[in-house]
Amino acid sequence: MAAFGLLAGGLTALATGGDALASANATTALGSNWYASAPYLMPEDNSPPDVAAVMDATGQKAFQLAFILDSGGCKPAWGGTSSIDTDTTMPAVIQKIRDKGGDVSVSIGGYGGNKLGQSCGTPEATAAGYQKVITKYALKAIDFDLEEPEYENTAAIHNEIGAARILQQNNPGLYVSITTAGTNAGTGWFGQQMLNEAKSQGFTPNNFSIMPFDGGFNGAAAQTDALVKFNGLLRTTFGWSEAVAYAHEGVSLMNGRTDAAEYFKQADFQTVLDFATSHGLARYTYWSVNRDRQCPGTVDPGLSGSCSSVAQADWDFTKYTVKFAGAVPPTSTPSASPTATASPTVSPTNPGGVCTDPAWNAATTYTNGNKVSYAGHKYHAKWWTLNEVPTASGQWGVWADDGAC
């Protein structure tokens, strides 16, 4: 995908003691059907919802917490800034989910930011970094989200796939998913390179999932066609039959408006769900629970990290992942369900003040430290980005708001 964006007492032991959290939850595990249906959630960004209320309203038991990045020196941190050693939000969220009989998977990588595979040097060092995350949170599942700009780096992908293989060997029963960009051909050149790397290392995860959006997709028919073509790539690469390939294939969707202004509504999710169940796909998930609510005011204010920009009831899209897991969502929404809260939208016109930084341009590629002005504010990019509107609470959190001009 062209984007993936992140993840609050009596919780002192959870906040400061990874061993305490691991010990308290060492036996927590769900069936693989729940890890295969876990939608992405950012508990530290994009107006995070009350996850307990989401569970009550939908029946969803597992969530894919995003994202682990490198904070420098091969050190795992949420969003690349909140060290797993000191972060207090994630342990509390994980405990809340597990207290309700659920569990989590943690997603590493995502779109933009510095990944461990880029900085750790070897598969072994990369795996050691991720093992700290597994141990800290007593994980039974982990997701490798391999995309821009990491998956264009051959050495980084070698480290990531090697790390996934090592973690799979060292953590018996660990559920491992690999997520990468989808195209109308299934996946692109770099996605195929990743599959070739996995084959060369003799590594087979629970699934390889593609993200069929942000690539010129027009509705569910284009998405299911991409899944058929990706099945062909899996068959060619690994020598699998069609059925075996589908049993190792997954799909990761985006609800509502995408970065590329594609629109995927409830009917599209149902169509892809029907395809996934009828073809025996191994995974069906989406980005993100934070966006699974209607935007306040104007239904479609543009791309948002905290609402879908389409007409919907709260948590409509999460109910599709529940169905993929083989469960039946509740027929009514509990009164405790939170109301939609979205980040404020801004007008692209300057509301006042004189901006001296160059105006943001949708066609310009920006990298770490690049400065722009937009809607009367100054921003700087935290990592590589293209065509993401600058807002402090943007979809992927790439822009830092430096204040009004």
Backbone hydrogen bonds in HBPLUS format (Angstrom, degrees):
<---DONOR---> <-ACCEPTOR-->    atom                        ^
c    i                          cat <-CA-CA->   ^        H-A-AA   ^      H-
h    n   atom  resd res      DA  || num        DHA   H-A  angle D-A-AA Bond
n    s   type  num  typ     dist DA aas  dist angle  dist       angle   num
A0014-LEU N   A0011-LEU O   2.98 MM   3  5.04 116.3  2.40  95.4 111.6     1
A0015-ALA N   A0011-LEU O   2.77 MM   4  6.02 157.5  1.82 157.7 164.7     2
A0016-THR N   A0012-THR O   2.95 MM   4  6.03 150.2  2.04 149.3 156.0     3
A0017-GLY N   A0013-ALA O   2.78 MM   4  5.13 139.5  1.95 132.1 141.5     4
A0020-ALA N   A0017-GLY O   3.07 MM   3  5.15 122.4  2.41  96.6 110.9     5
A0021-LEU N   A0017-GLY O   3.17 MM   4  6.55 155.8  2.23 150.6 156.3     6
A0022-ALA N   A0018-GLY O   2.89 MM   4  6.12 166.0  1.91 154.4 158.5     7
A0023-SER N   A0019-ASP O   2.82 MM   4  5.89 160.9  1.86 146.3 152.0     8
A0024-ALA N   A0020-ALA O   2.95 MM   4  6.03 158.6  2.00 144.1 150.0     9
A0025-ASN N   A0021-LEU O   3.16 MM   4  6.25 134.5  2.38 141.0 151.7    10
A0025-ASN N   A0022-ALA O   3.27 MM   3  5.31 135.4  2.48  94.8 106.5    11
A0028-THR N   A0025-ASN O   2.97 MM   3  5.18 158.4  2.02 111.4 118.5    12
A0034-TRP N   A0031-GLY O   2.98 MM   3  5.83 151.5  2.06 125.0 130.5    13
A0036-ALA N   A0032-SER O   2.86 MM   4  5.98 149.5  1.95 149.3 158.3    14
A0037-SER N   A0034-TRP O   3.13 MM   3  5.07 145.6  2.25  95.9 106.1    15
A0284-TYR N   A0036-ALA O   3.02 MM 248  6.30 158.3  2.07 152.9 157.5    16
A0064-GLN N   A0039-PRO O   2.77 MM  25  5.50 176.4  1.77 140.5 140.5    17
A0040-TYR N   A0286-TYR O   3.07 MM 246  6.30 170.5  2.08 168.9 171.9    18
A0289-VAL N   A0040-TYR O   2.82 MM 249  6.09 169.8  1.83 177.1 176.1    19
A0041-LEU N   A0064-GLN O   2.89 MM  23  5.80 153.3  1.96 142.0 140.5    20
A0066-ALA N   A0041-LEU O   3.10 MM  25  6.19 149.6  2.20 157.5 159.6    21
A0053-ALA N   A0050-ASP O   3.04 MM   3  5.39 121.4  2.40 105.7 119.5    22
A0054-VAL N   A0050-ASP O   3.09 MM   4  6.47 151.8  2.17 150.1 158.8    23
A0055-MET N   A0051-VAL O   2.96 MM   4  6.21 156.3  2.02 146.7 152.6    24
A0056-ASP N   A0052-ALA O   3.00 MM   4  6.27 157.3  2.05 146.3 152.2    25
A0057-ALA N   A0053-ALA O   2.95 MM   4  6.08 154.0  2.02 145.0 152.1    26
A0058-THR N   A0054-VAL O   2.98 MM   4  6.02 143.5  2.12 148.2 156.6    27
A0059-GLY N   A0055-MET O   2.82 MM   4  5.10 153.7  1.89 136.6 144.9    28
A0103-ASP N   A0061-LYS O   2.96 MM  42  6.44 147.8  2.07 147.0 153.9    29
A0063-PHE N   A0103-ASP O   3.31 MM  40  6.92 140.0  2.48 140.3 150.9    30
A0105-SER N   A0063-PHE O   2.93 MM  42  6.23 158.6  1.98 153.8 156.2    31
A0065-LEU N   A0105-SER O   2.82 MM  40  6.20 150.9  1.91 168.1 158.5    32
A0107-SER N   A0065-LEU O   2.73 MM  42  5.83 172.9  1.74 167.9 165.4    33
A0079-GLY N   A0067-PHE O   2.82 MM  12  5.60 167.7  1.83 165.1 169.2    34
A0068-ILE N   A0107-SER O   3.00 MM  39  6.42 149.9  2.09 140.5 150.1    35
A0109-GLY N   A0068-ILE O   3.03 MM  41  6.02 164.7  2.06 150.8 154.4    36
A0069-LEU N   A0077-ALA O   2.87 MM   8  5.51 172.6  1.88 164.3 162.8    37
A0077-ALA N   A0069-LEU O   2.86 MM   8  5.51 149.3  1.95 158.1 163.9    38
A0070-ASP N   A0114-ASN O   2.80 MM  44  5.51 177.8  1.80 153.0 152.8    39
A0071-SER N   A0075-LYS O   2.85 MM   4  5.52 169.4  1.86 160.8 163.0    40
A0080-GLY N   A0077-ALA O   3.17 MM   3  4.73 167.0  2.18 106.2 107.0    41
A0078-TRP N   A0082-SER O   2.71 MM   4  4.87 151.0  1.79 147.3 138.1    42
A0081-THR N   A0078-TRP O   3.18 MM   3  5.97 165.5  2.21 121.6 122.7    43
A0082-SER N   A0078-TRP O   3.07 MM   4  4.87 175.9  2.07 142.6 141.5    44
A0086-THR N   A0083-SER O   3.19 MM   3  5.53 146.0  2.31 107.3 115.4    45
A0087-ASP N   A0083-SER O   2.90 MM   4  5.77 144.0  2.03 159.8 168.8    46
A0093-VAL N   A0089-THR O   3.05 MM   4  6.34 158.8  2.10 155.5 162.0    47
A0094-ILE N   A0090-MET O   2.85 MM   4  6.00 171.4  1.86 163.7 165.8    48
A0095-GLN N   A0091-PRO O   2.94 MM   4  6.04 158.7  1.99 143.5 149.6    49
A0096-LYS N   A0092-ALA O   3.01 MM   4  6.18 155.4  2.07 143.1 149.8    50
A0097-ILE N   A0093-VAL O   3.03 MM   4  6.32 159.3  2.08 152.4 157.2    51
A0098-ARG N   A0094-ILE O   2.93 MM   4  6.16 164.6  1.95 153.3 157.7    52
A0099-ASP N   A0095-GLN O   2.78 MM   4  5.89 150.8  1.86 149.9 158.1    53
A0100-LYS N   A0097-ILE O   3.14 MM   3  5.36 140.9  2.30  99.5 110.5    54
A0102-GLY N   A0097-ILE O   2.93 MM   5  5.16 152.0  2.00 145.5 140.9    55
A0101-GLY N   A0098-ARG O   2.98 MM   3  5.00 158.3  2.02 112.3 112.4    56
A0143-ASP N   A0106-VAL O   2.88 MM  37  6.04 164.7  1.91 149.2 148.2    57
A0108-ILE N   A0143-ASP O   2.84 MM  35  6.14 163.7  1.86 166.0 168.0    58
A0145-ASP N   A0108-ILE O   2.88 MM  37  5.84 163.7  1.91 166.4 171.6    59
A0110-GLY N   A0145-ASP O   3.10 MM  35  5.11 163.0  2.13 128.9 134.2    60
A0112-GLY N   A0148-GLU O   2.96 MM  36  5.90 170.2  1.97 132.7 135.8    61
A0118-GLN N   A0115-LYS O   3.02 MM   3  5.39 146.0  2.14 106.7 116.6    62
A0119-SER N   A0116-LEU O   3.00 MM   3  5.27 140.4  2.16 104.9 116.1    63
A0120-CYS N   A0116-LEU O   2.77 MM   4  5.52 156.9  1.83 169.1 167.5    64
A0126-THR N   A0122-THR O   2.97 MM   4  6.13 159.5  2.01 150.6 157.0    65
A0127-ALA N   A0123-PRO O   2.82 MM   4  5.97 160.5  1.85 149.2 154.7    66
A0128-ALA N   A0124-GLU O   2.96 MM   4  6.17 150.5  2.05 142.1 150.3    67
A0129-GLY N   A0125-ALA O   3.12 MM   4  6.39 148.2  2.23 142.1 149.5    68
A0130-TYR N   A0126-THR O   3.13 MM   4  6.50 158.5  2.17 150.7 156.0    69
A0131-GLN N   A0127-ALA O   2.75 MM   4  5.91 144.3  1.87 148.2 159.4    70
A0133-VAL N   A0130-TYR O   2.99 MM   3  5.14 124.4  2.31  98.6 112.7    71
A0134-ILE N   A0130-TYR O   3.04 MM   4  6.46 158.5  2.09 152.1 157.7    72
A0135-THR N   A0131-GLN O   2.87 MM   4  6.03 165.3  1.89 152.4 156.2    73
A0136-LYS N   A0132-LYS O   2.89 MM   4  5.86 159.6  1.94 140.0 146.6    74
A0137-TYR N   A0133-VAL O   3.12 MM   4  6.20 163.6  2.15 150.2 153.0    75
A0138-ALA N   A0134-ILE O   2.87 MM   4  5.51 105.4  2.44 135.9 150.9    76
A0139-LEU N   A0134-ILE O   3.00 MM   5  4.83 155.1  2.07 133.0 140.3    77
A0138-ALA N   A0135-THR O   3.41 MM   3  5.04 160.4  2.45  96.0 101.6    78
A0175-TYR N   A0140-LYS O   2.90 MM  35  6.19 173.2  1.91 141.8 143.3    79
A0142-ILE N   A0175-TYR O   2.82 MM  33  6.23 154.0  1.89 169.1 176.8    80
A0177-SER N   A0142-ILE O   3.11 MM  35  6.58 159.0  2.16 152.1 158.6    81
A0144-PHE N   A0177-SER O   2.82 MM  33  6.17 169.1  1.83 160.4 161.6    82
A0179-THR N   A0144-PHE O   2.78 MM  35  6.00 171.6  1.79 152.9 154.9    83
A0146-LEU N   A0179-THR O   2.77 MM  33  5.99 141.4  1.92 166.6 171.4    84
A0150-GLU N   A0147-GLU O   2.84 MM   3  5.73 101.1  2.48 142.5 147.2    85
A0151-TYR N   A0147-GLU O   2.92 MM   4  4.90 166.0  1.94 123.4 128.1    86
A0152-GLU N   A0149-PRO O   3.25 MM   3  5.82 161.0  2.29 114.7 120.4    87
A0153-ASN N   A0150-GLU O   2.77 MM   3  5.37 164.7  1.79 126.0 130.3    88
A0157-ILE N   A0153-ASN O   3.00 MM   4  6.29 161.3  2.04 160.7 165.8    89
A0158-HIS N   A0154-THR O   3.00 MM   4  6.20 151.0  2.08 145.3 153.7    90
A0159-ASN N   A0155-ALA O   3.01 MM   4  6.29 152.2  2.08 144.7 151.9    91
A0160-GLU N   A0156-ALA O   2.88 MM   4  6.17 157.0  1.93 150.1 156.5    92
A0161-ILE N   A0157-ILE O   2.93 MM   4  5.97 173.9  1.93 151.5 153.5    93
A0162-GLY N   A0158-HIS O   2.97 MM   4  5.88 152.1  2.05 136.9 145.9    94
A0163-ALA N   A0159-ASN O   2.81 MM   4  5.91 147.6  1.91 139.9 149.2    95
A0164-ALA N   A0160-GLU O   2.88 MM   4  6.16 157.8  1.93 150.0 155.9    96
A0165-ARG N   A0161-ILE O   2.98 MM   4  6.23 156.6  2.04 147.2 153.2    97
A0166-ILE N   A0162-GLY O   3.00 MM   4  6.24 158.9  2.04 146.9 152.3    98
A0167-LEU N   A0163-ALA O   2.85 MM   4  6.06 165.6  1.87 156.5 160.3    99
A0168-GLN N   A0164-ALA O   2.97 MM   4  6.07 154.1  2.04 144.1 151.4   100
A0169-GLN N   A0165-ARG O   3.09 MM   4  6.32 149.8  2.18 143.5 151.2   101
A0170-ASN N   A0166-ILE O   2.88 MM   4  6.09 154.1  1.95 151.0 158.5   102
A0171-ASN N   A0167-LEU O   2.95 MM   4  5.78 126.7  2.24 143.9 153.0   103
A0174-LEU N   A0171-ASN O   2.92 MM   3  5.58 152.2  2.00 151.4 151.6   104
A0206-ASN N   A0176-VAL O   2.83 MM  30  5.43 142.5  1.97 147.7 160.1   105
A0178-ILE N   A0207-ASN O   2.97 MM  29  6.24 156.1  2.03 151.9 159.7   106
A0209-SER N   A0178-ILE O   2.65 MM  31  5.97 172.5  1.65 168.4 171.1   107
A0180-THR N   A0209-SER O   2.89 MM  29  6.31 153.0  1.96 157.3 165.2   108
A0211-MET N   A0180-THR O   3.05 MM  31  6.35 125.4  2.36 149.3 164.2   109
A0182-GLY N   A0211-MET O   3.14 MM  29  4.57 128.1  2.42 123.9 111.7   110
A0183-THR N   A0186-GLY O   3.20 MM   3  5.04 158.7  2.25  98.6 104.1   111
A0186-GLY N   A0183-THR O   2.91 MM   3  5.04 161.1  1.95 113.5 115.9   112
A0192-GLN N   A0188-GLY O   2.95 MM   4  6.28 155.1  2.01 153.6 160.6   113
A0193-GLN N   A0189-TRP O   2.91 MM   4  6.20 149.6  2.01 143.2 152.4   114
A0194-MET N   A0190-PHE O   3.00 MM   4  6.23 147.2  2.11 139.2 147.1   115
A0195-LEU N   A0191-GLY O   3.07 MM   4  6.44 152.7  2.14 144.5 151.5   116
A0196-ASN N   A0192-GLN O   2.88 MM   4  6.17 157.2  1.93 151.5 157.9   117
A0197-GLU N   A0193-GLN O   2.95 MM   4  6.20 147.9  2.06 142.9 151.5   118
A0198-ALA N   A0194-MET O   3.02 MM   4  6.34 156.4  2.08 148.5 154.2   119
A0199-LYS N   A0195-LEU O   2.98 MM   4  6.28 157.8  2.03 149.2 155.3   120
A0200-SER N   A0196-ASN O   2.90 MM   4  6.13 157.2  1.96 146.3 152.7   121
A0201-GLN N   A0197-GLU O   3.07 MM   4  6.29 139.1  2.24 143.4 153.5   122
A0203-PHE N   A0198-ALA O   2.93 MM   5  5.07 169.9  1.94 154.4 152.7   123
A0202-GLY N   A0199-LYS O   3.06 MM   3  5.02 156.1  2.12 101.5 109.0   124
A0208-PHE N   A0248-HIS O   2.85 MM  40  6.20 155.9  1.91 150.0 150.9   125
A0250-GLY N   A0208-PHE O   2.93 MM  42  5.85 145.5  2.05 134.3 130.4   126
A0210-ILE N   A0250-GLY O   3.17 MM  40  6.50 150.4  2.27 139.7 134.2   127
A0252-SER N   A0210-ILE O   2.91 MM  42  6.03 156.6  1.97 155.8 155.1   128
A0213-PHE N   A0211-MET O   2.86 MM   2  5.80 132.3  2.09 111.0  96.1   129
A0223-GLN N   A0220-ALA O   2.99 MM   3  4.91 117.9  2.39  92.9 109.3   130
A0224-THR N   A0220-ALA O   2.87 MM   4  6.18 163.8  1.90 163.8 166.0   131
A0225-ASP N   A0221-ALA O   3.04 MM   4  6.13 150.3  2.13 139.7 148.2   132
A0226-ALA N   A0222-ALA O   3.09 MM   4  6.27 149.1  2.19 136.6 144.1   133
A0227-LEU N   A0223-GLN O   3.05 MM   4  6.40 148.1  2.15 144.4 153.3   134
A0228-VAL N   A0224-THR O   2.99 MM   4  6.30 148.9  2.09 144.8 152.6   135
A0229-LYS N   A0225-ASP O   3.02 MM   4  6.33 157.8  2.07 147.6 153.5   136
A0230-PHE N   A0226-ALA O   2.78 MM   4  6.01 151.2  1.87 146.7 155.4   137
A0231-ASN N   A0227-LEU O   2.97 MM   4  6.10 147.3  2.08 139.3 147.7   138
A0232-GLY N   A0228-VAL O   3.20 MM   4  6.59 145.5  2.33 138.7 147.2   139
A0232-GLY N   A0229-LYS O   3.08 MM   3  5.02 118.0  2.48  91.2 106.2   140
A0233-LEU N   A0229-LYS O   3.11 MM   4  6.52 146.4  2.22 142.7 151.6   141
A0234-LEU N   A0230-PHE O   2.95 MM   4  6.29 155.8  2.01 152.2 158.3   142
A0235-ARG N   A0231-ASN O   2.96 MM   4  6.21 155.6  2.02 147.6 154.5   143
A0236-THR N   A0232-GLY O   2.96 MM   4  6.15 161.7  2.00 147.9 152.6   144
A0237-THR N   A0233-LEU O   2.91 MM   4  5.98 161.2  1.94 147.8 153.3   145
A0238-PHE N   A0234-LEU O   2.97 MM   4  5.90 170.1  1.98 148.5 151.8   146
A0239-GLY N   A0235-ARG O   2.78 MM   4  4.99 131.2  2.02 133.0 141.7   147
A0245-ALA N   A0241-SER O   2.91 MM   4  6.04 158.7  1.95 151.0 157.3   148
A0246-TYR N   A0242-GLU O   3.00 MM   4  6.26 159.0  2.05 147.8 153.0   149
A0247-ALA N   A0243-ALA O   3.00 MM   4  6.21 145.9  2.11 141.1 151.0   150
A0248-HIS N   A0245-ALA O   3.00 MM   3  5.18 154.4  2.07 104.0 112.3   151
A0249-GLU N   A0246-TYR O   3.12 MM   3  4.83 166.4  2.14 105.1 106.2   152
A0282-ALA N   A0249-GLU O   2.69 MM  33  5.46 148.3  1.79 158.8 165.6   153
A0251-VAL N   A0283-ARG O   3.05 MM  32  6.03 151.1  2.13 123.1 130.2   154
A0285-THR N   A0251-VAL O   2.99 MM  34  6.39 160.0  2.03 156.4 162.8   155
A0253-LEU N   A0285-THR O   2.91 MM  32  6.25 165.3  1.93 137.1 135.0   156
A0287-TRP N   A0253-LEU O   2.78 MM  34  6.15 147.1  1.88 142.1 149.7   157
A0255-ASN N   A0287-TRP O   3.31 MM  32  6.57 151.1  2.40 141.7 149.2   158
A0256-GLY N   A0264-PHE O   2.81 MM   8  4.86 145.2  1.94 160.5 150.6   159
A0264-PHE N   A0256-GLY O   2.97 MM   8  4.86 159.8  2.01 124.6 130.4   160
A0257-ARG N   A0308-SER O   2.95 MM  51  6.11 161.7  1.98 169.8 171.3   161
A0258-THR N   A0262-GLU O   2.90 MM   4  5.25 151.9  1.98 147.4 153.0   162
A0261-ALA N   A0258-THR O   2.97 MM   3  5.06 156.5  2.02 113.8 114.3   163
A0268-ASP N   A0265-LYS O   2.97 MM   3  5.33 123.8  2.29 105.9 120.2   164
A0269-PHE N   A0265-LYS O   3.12 MM   4  6.54 157.3  2.18 154.8 161.4   165
A0270-GLN N   A0266-GLN O   2.97 MM   4  6.27 153.9  2.04 151.1 158.6   166
A0271-THR N   A0267-ALA O   3.00 MM   4  6.23 156.3  2.06 144.9 150.8   167
A0272-VAL N   A0268-ASP O   3.02 MM   4  6.31 165.8  2.04 154.9 157.8   168
A0273-LEU N   A0269-PHE O   2.86 MM   4  5.98 150.8  1.94 143.6 152.7   169
A0274-ASP N   A0270-GLN O   2.85 MM   4  6.09 158.9  1.90 150.9 155.9   170
A0275-PHE N   A0271-THR O   3.04 MM   4  6.34 154.4  2.11 144.3 151.4   171
A0276-ALA N   A0272-VAL O   2.82 MM   4  6.03 160.8  1.85 149.1 154.7   172
A0277-THR N   A0273-LEU O   2.92 MM   4  6.15 165.3  1.95 157.7 160.2   173
A0278-SER N   A0274-ASP O   2.98 MM   4  6.00 159.0  2.03 144.4 150.9   174
A0279-HIS N   A0275-PHE O   2.96 MM   4  5.97 141.7  2.11 147.4 156.1   175
A0281-LEU N   A0276-ALA O   2.90 MM   5  4.95 160.5  1.94 148.1 150.8   176
A0291-ARG N   A0288-SER O   3.02 MM   3  5.36 140.7  2.18 103.6 114.4   177
A0292-ASP N   A0289-VAL O   3.00 MM   3  4.94 161.4  2.04 105.6 111.7   178
A0293-ARG N   A0291-ARG O   2.88 MM   2  5.69 139.1  2.05 103.0  92.2   179
A0315-TRP N   A0292-ASP O   2.92 MM  23  5.03 174.5  1.92 144.6 144.9   180
A0308-SER N   A0293-ARG O   2.99 MM  15  6.00 160.6  2.03 160.4 165.6   181
A0316-ASP N   A0313-ALA O   3.25 MM   3  5.71 147.1  2.37 143.9 136.4   182
A0320-TYR N   A0317-PHE O   3.13 MM   3  5.50 147.1  2.25 105.5 114.3   183
A0321-THR N   A0318-THR O   3.15 MM   3  5.39 122.9  2.49 101.2 114.2   184
A0322-VAL N   A0318-THR O   3.18 MM   4  6.55 151.4  2.27 147.1 155.4   185
A0323-LYS N   A0319-LYS O   3.10 MM   4  6.32 152.0  2.18 137.6 144.2   186
A0324-PHE N   A0320-TYR O   3.04 MM   4  6.37 150.6  2.12 143.3 151.1   187
A0325-ALA N   A0321-THR O   3.09 MM   4  6.39 143.7  2.23 141.0 150.2   188
A0325-ALA N   A0322-VAL O   3.11 MM   3  5.14 122.9  2.45  94.4 108.8   189
A0327-ALA N   A0322-VAL O   3.19 MM   5  5.64 163.4  2.22 152.0 147.4   190
A0326-GLY N   A0323-LYS O   2.89 MM   3  5.08 152.5  1.97 104.4 113.5   191
A0337-SER N   A0334-PRO O   3.00 MM   3  5.69 168.5  2.01 121.2 124.5   192
A0373-SER N   A0358-PRO O   2.83 MM  15  5.86 136.0  2.02 137.9 142.1   193
A0360-TRP N   A0373-SER O   2.96 MM  13  5.80 152.3  2.04 162.5 156.1   194
A0364-THR N   A0361-ASN O   3.10 MM   3  5.41 166.3  2.12 114.7 119.0   195
A0366-TYR N   A0385-THR O   2.93 MM  19  5.31 167.4  1.94 159.5 162.5   196
A0385-THR N   A0366-TYR O   2.80 MM  19  5.31 144.2  1.93 153.1 155.9   197
A0370-ASN N   A0367-THR O   3.00 MM   3  5.78 168.8  2.01 149.1 151.9   198
A0369-GLY N   A0381-ALA O   2.75 MM  12  5.31 169.8  1.76 153.7 150.1   199
A0381-ALA N   A0370-ASN O   2.88 MM  11  5.40 154.9  1.94 151.3 158.8   200
A0372-VAL N   A0379-TYR O   2.97 MM   7  5.41 158.8  2.01 145.7 150.3   201
A0379-TYR N   A0372-VAL O   2.95 MM   7  5.41 164.4  1.97 156.5 155.5   202
A0374-TYR N   A0377-HIS O   2.92 MM   3  5.42 157.0  1.97 150.7 158.2   203
A0377-HIS N   A0374-TYR O   2.97 MM   3  5.42 159.7  2.01 117.2 123.8   204
A0405-CYS N   A0376-GLY O   2.87 MM  29  5.66 165.8  1.89 141.9 141.4   205
A0378-LYS N   A0403-GLY O   2.82 MM  25  5.67 164.9  1.84 167.2 169.4   206
A0402-ASP N   A0378-LYS O   2.71 MM  24  5.12 158.4  1.75 143.8 148.3   207
A0380-HIS N   A0400-ALA O   3.07 MM  20  5.42 147.4  2.18 140.8 150.9   208
A0400-ALA N   A0380-HIS O   2.99 MM  20  5.42 165.4  2.01 152.5 157.3   209
A0382-LYS N   A0398-VAL O   2.79 MM  16  5.28 152.2  1.87 158.0 167.2   210
A0394-GLY N   A0391-THR O   3.29 MM   3  4.92 146.8  2.41 112.6 106.3   211
A0397-GLY N   A0394-GLY O   3.29 MM   3  5.13 143.2  2.43  96.8 107.2   212
